[in-house]
Structures are given as C-alpha cells and as structure tokens.
Amino acid sequence: MSPAAAVAADKSPERSRLSREDLESLLRVRKLDHTLAPTGLETEPSDHDMVRTMVPTGIADLDARLRGGIPRGQLSEFIGPRSSGRLAMVVSALAGATARGEAVAFVDPLDMFDPVSAASAGIDFSRMLWVRGEPTSSSRVSLSCEYGTLQKSLDRAVKAVNLILQAGGFGVVVLDLTEVGSQVLGRLPFTTWLRLHRVIEGSDTACVLMGSESIARSAGGVCIQLAPGAGLRASGQAINARVIRSRAMESDRDVCVPLSAAAC
Amino acid sequence: MFACLYLPRPVNPDGLRGEGRGTREEALVNLARDFSPRIETHGDGLVTLDIDGLGSLLGDPRAIGEQLRRNAADIGLRVNIAVASTATAAILLAQSRAGLTVVPPGAEAATLAPLPVNALSPLGCPLEQVKRWGLRTVGDLAALPSADLSERLGQEGLLWQRWARGEDARPLVPGRAEERFEESLELEWPIDGLEPLSFVLARLFEPLSARLDQHDRGAVALHITLTLVTRQLHERSVQLPAPMRDARVLRTLALLDLESHPPSAAIDRVTVGVDVTEGRVLQFGLFARALPAEKLATLLARLGALMGSDRVGAPELVDSYRPGAFAMGDFAPEPDAKLTGKREEGRGKKDAPPAQVIRRFRMPIPARVTLEQGRPVRVITDRRGFSGGKVERCDGPWRSSGEWWLIESLPLAPYPSPLSRARSHAPWNCDEWDVVLSDGVSYRISHARQDSAWSIDGMLD
C-alpha cells in the first residue's frame, strides 16, 4: 500500500500511528521533513549527518542548545545591539564552513566588513564571496539624500542575496543589516523574507540575517539574541547568547560565550 | 586512390627556408581540402588526400592530378603531385619526382623500384646499413627475402620493405580542419535595446553551442561585435572563468556585459565568436556542494552588473600594517581535493573561542576626544546614530605609521584627513584605541598624530 493510500484508508487508533509514519515519510521524500517536530525517539545523529542538516556555529555550548547549529534551508537570525558579538558569531560559523570546504557569501550593504580582524577567526577567504555595497558617511542617518542612498543599497543587497541563493552551491549566505536603520528596513515589503525563505527551502544553504531586532521571523529558522558583555582588545569580551526561537526547543537559558581579542 | 601534394623546400643562397613557407603550406592544405575532406598532413609541405569518388566529377586519375596542378598554379604554388592506389607510393613518388606522376593500379612496386634508396630516408630507413649491403634502389630492398630481412632488422625491416613495395602500413588518418567558432547575423531592421538583442543572441548562441558540443570544446573567451547603424563597430570581449558551452549561460554573460557597456546606436549586424579549449572532465564528490563554473560565472556577472564589478569578489589580505588594509581578488573556490590540510586546521581551532571582529567605517567619523593623563575619557561626535559619551574602559594606544616615504611624491598635504587616510597609497601615522563608551558599545578610535585629529574608525562586534 502506498503511503498516501494508507493515510486515506486507515482510521483506527492503532493504524493512526502508522499513518503518521507514512505522512512523515512523504514529507521526507519531498524534503519537507524540517517541519516535523522532534519526538525525542530518534537515534543520535552522527557528526556527518549533523553537518549535512545544520551549520555549526563553532561554539560548542550554543551548538548543543541548537541541536547542531543553524538549520540549512532556513532563514535564521542573529540579533542584538551594537558590540553584542553578532559579527563574531557569524564569522565563527563562516570559518567553520570554509574549513569544511563549503563556499560562503557575505553580503555587506554598507561595506563595513573588515577582513583583517575576520582573518584571525580562520576564514578561508578564497571560499568567501564578499558582496560590498557603497559605504555611507553614516549609517543611521535621516538626511533625505543619505536615506535614499541607504534604501538603494539595501534593495541591491537583498537582490544580491536573492541571486546568490538562487544560484545555490553556498553553505552559508549572510546578509548584514546591523547598521541599517529600522525605518529603512521597514520600507522593505515583508514578503521579501518569505520570498527568500521559499528560495532556500529544501536546499543545503543556511541564510543568516544580522540585525538589531528580528525582522524575518521565519518559522523554521533559529533566532539568537545576543547581549554584550564587558571587555576589550587586550582582555577579550564575553557575550550572552539566548536562543529565542527554534523549532527544536521550547525555552532557553543564556549561554555565555567568551570572545578573544580582535586582531589589529 | 590517393593523391599526394609535396611543396619542395625552396632553398635560398644561404640555405635557409624561404620566407612565407608557413603561409604557403597553409595554402597547400586549403588546396587539398578543396578536393577532399579526407586529408592527412605530414608536415614539411607534404599532404595526402583521398580522391576516391572524384572520378565521376573530374575524370580519371590523370585528370584529377592535372586539375590539382592547375589549381596549385593558380594560387602560385609549384608542387609535386603523385596519384597512386596506395598512400605510401604517392608519398614516395611526390617527394622524389617533380611534376605530375600517375601510377596505374598494381604498378606501385614497379614504379617505385628505380627510385634511389635515399627516397626512404624520410620514413626512417637506416640508409647506411642498407647501403653497406649493396642496395642502391628501392627495388633492391623490395626484392630481399622477407624472412632474412626480418632476422636482421626485425619488424621494422619488414615495415621498410612494405614501404619499398608501395604497400600501406596503416590507413589514412584524416585531420580535422581548424574550425572557427563564430556566428553572425545581418538584421533586416536595426534593433535598439537589449531585450530584442537577447533573442538575436539566443539564435546565434544555440548553433554555436551545438558545434562546441560536437567538437567537445568549451569557450574560454567570448567576443561580441556589433555593427552599428553609424558604421561603427562596438566590440566587447568577456573572459570566462572556466570552459563552458551552455547557450543560455553564454547569452546571459553577453547580455550582462552589454548592459554594463551598451552600444551607442542601433545595431545592424551581430557577430559572436568564442575562443575554445578542450572540454572539461569533472569529477564531483558525493557530498560536496559544488557550484558549477557556469552558474558561478553567471552569478558573478549578475552581481557585478548589480553592485559594480569592483564590489564583488573574495577578500585578500595585503602585506601592510595600514589599519583596515585589504584587496579584492577573484572569487574562484578551489576544488575539495585540496582541502585536506585545511580541514585538519579547522578541527584544531574548533575549541578556540570566537574572535572579536571589527566593523570598519570606510569613511571614518570625525570625533572630539577629551584626554586625561594621556588617555581618552570622553568621546563626542556630531554624527547622527552615534551618541558618544564617557569612556568606561579603554585599551591602547597601538601606534602605527607607514608609507611616509611617499610624502614628497604626493601633491597633497603631508598627513591628510581621516577620510583620505582611509585610502590606500596614502601615508598614515596614528594611535589606535579601543574604548567602551557609557552606552556599552566598543569603538576603535584613532588619533592622527600629525594634525591631532580624532576619528572613530570602527566598532567591535
């Protein structure tokens, strides 16, 4: 009996369990199994299986909380205020991905990425596609001319992310929206994020947004909120990470992540 | 039936090769191709062609030979021509006899017999040894008992004897013509704009792609020539990162390039051509997330058209202490096979804590900084979005300077403003501090030592 026929024919409680399995197998065939909630009965996946479905952040405690890392085929977010370690966490994930031989992309609407300090995290730059927008004299501006420039930069960056995701073949694609003001972000249609999610659904690419607050609110992705700790170049810094949205877990506690000093 | 054309080497008084021989040999090959598609070039002005089937068109072998000679004379070539039923006989006779020689079928050995044994030297026959045996003509060698010859010279001896008898040791191996991969289309009406041009390009690239596929070739460079209504030529060339032959990819790349460099007038004629190389053989891994070269090239071209070609690539570190110095390189990820060492390296760093990363303001933000005992205690800036405030903690200073030796060659002020300092190839001399302000944000500020200007260069995140 085919799974679909089993679903239609069986009504008894004993058979309903079988029907659920059939449904799940159908979802797996169509690569939609990421919508299934974990039952806790699954066998512990191997490291290799984990890397195929998740992108580890490189921080053991956080990866454990996320059951492996950032999910592939989903839109995830790292949010928090300035100096909360958003970029450090993302760069750590990018470094791990390039070390595994994956290509990664970093879309930088305001051209603020600093390769020198990121190099100390161990990113293999030959595997990183960097898409740079135009730098502005200030990021959170309200002057009309700068506002228009910022809006154009953001529109182009979103288009660039769309192109990269459609091309496929990248393990992680990052869109840095941290210094883009909420007014400018608010002008983007909300369907923007739905569209991006549809593009990567079922693919092996993890799309990561960085921002001050959650904007995409994707159901399948994770959202990690970061809070700054104290510390500087010489002493390093500690940040607090909290998973505020993840399909794999109900609630969360803070994970303290130490940061080493930035490179000059 | 085979014909052989031989272009004797013109010897000038110095014994050097005559000028333009390469061109003359090319003309000889073209002449042979006019008569038959099955030609084999042996180099040094020697071409063999299969003339089977030409009889119904031109007549008997002598008529074919005469026609060959006339056509050669028309293009200024004085060639030796031999027509025989075996290619070997035709080659030996063309190299030995001037003018036209026609050998009746079955008379190859008899025709070759009077030739001096030296005629076999181009084929590698050991002349000295043969002459020591008292052999003077090709016929002498052909008449030797095969078994005795094989005992003394082995299989090679038998091969030379077959040549001496005018027998073919192998079939003719025809070579392919050097094909030009180019398509052109004259338009009935001039077209203006890229959208109609895309249809024209699709029509040109599809047959071109099919020909590349047939010949197992890939395009490595794309040349587009547009003849405009103003009689000007608009020429563009696109270097491709990997050999490719997908018509849609080639069309997209051509269109994206023309979007960035549009023609100045309507288009009358479109010509596209490609430089080709051998087709690629790729072995993908089972688990690798490979990005095909065609897709990557299209993606980079699209991103270049969207953001600017200089805004897309892979970052590269440069050998400089300049704060924030970097370069942009081409994004061409290497194959997975070369990653073994890096994977090990990545595992070694697995447990290391992540490092702080700087967000750098490419246009540094001017600031006013209050110092106490030589250390910053307050940072103020007028720029919106940056509140400034009291310095809670600070680290530094880290002093660096460089390229001061270029000062004399620069027409600008000796130590320029923070904005121009961010440019490459400008001298710098600054102290950098990392400060945590009262709003909890960590900034990297710098102090230009020559003009005492402060600026916010970045933000630690």
Interface residues (C-beta under 8 A of the other chain):
Chain A: R52 G58 I59 A60 P81 R82 S83 S84 G85 R86 L87 A88 M89 V91 S92 A95 G96 T98 A99 R100 G101 E102 A103 D111 M112 F113 D114 P115 V116 S117 A118 A119 S120 A121 G122 D124 F125 S126 R127 M128 L129 W130 V131 R132 G133 E134 P135 T136 S137 S138 S139 R140 V141 S142 R156 K159 A160 L163 I164 A167 G168 G169 F170 G171 T178 E179 G181 D204 P228 A230 L232 R233 A234 S235 G236 Q237 V257 P258 L259 S260 A261 A262 A263 C264
Chain B: F287 A288 R289 A290 L291 P292 K295 L296 T298 L299 R302 L303 L306 M307 R311 V312 G313 A314 P315 E316 L317 Y321 P323 G324 A325 F326 M328 G329 F331 A332 P333 E334 D336 L339 K342 R343 E345 G346 R347 K349 K350 D351 A352 P353 P354 A355 Q356 V357 I358 R359 R360 F361 R362 M363 I365 R383 R384 G385 F386 R393 C394 D395 G396 W398 S400 E432 D434 V435 V436 G440 V441 S442 G458 M459 L460 D461
